[in-house]
Amino acid sequence: MVKRPEAEAANLPRFQDETEAGDFWDTHSPLDYPDEFREVDVAFSRPLIKRGLTVKLSEDTLQDLRRLAAERGIGPSTLARMWILEHLKVESEHRPAMSPRGR
């Protein structure tokens, strides 16, 4: 990309909000600011889901789950999994630790 003279010596501007930043980056490139950015290695760790579980729900409940999930921009299985994990965490915080054999 060709460097723009007005951006060569400039630091990145401060933005008041995401809209202002978006408007700026619509007309600019990070390549205009080579000293302002650096490459980083990013790794995402996602736990492996090894087994499935079938949960039977009424049609009304399933529709409610789908609607709530859509409002959050996720799938119904993801929302149900999040709720189960949250509930299990709360339960484990309120119970005394059990030995591995007692589980």
Contacts in CASP RR format, 6 or more apart in sequence:
PFRMAT RR
TARGET T0000
AUTHOR 0000-0000-0000
METHOD contacts of the structure
MODEL  1
MVKRPEAEAANLPRFQDETEAGDFWDTHSPLDYPDEFREVDVAFSRPLIK
RGLTVKLSEDTLQDLRRLAAERGIGPSTLARMWILEHLKVESEHRPAMSP
RGR
1 29 0 8 1.000
1 31 0 8 1.000
1 32 0 8 1.000
3 31 0 8 1.000
3 32 0 8 1.000
4 28 0 8 1.000
4 32 0 8 1.000
7 28 0 8 1.000
7 32 0 8 1.000
7 33 0 8 1.000
8 32 0 8 1.000
10 33 0 8 1.000
11 33 0 8 1.000
11 36 0 8 1.000
12 33 0 8 1.000
12 36 0 8 1.000
13 24 0 8 1.000
15 21 0 8 1.000
15 22 0 8 1.000
15 24 0 8 1.000
30 36 0 8 1.000
30 37 0 8 1.000
49 81 0 8 1.000
55 80 0 8 1.000
57 65 0 8 1.000
62 76 0 8 1.000
65 76 0 8 1.000
65 79 0 8 1.000
65 80 0 8 1.000
66 75 0 8 1.000
66 76 0 8 1.000
68 79 0 8 1.000
69 75 0 8 1.000
69 76 0 8 1.000
69 78 0 8 1.000
69 79 0 8 1.000
72 79 0 8 1.000
74 82 0 8 1.000
END
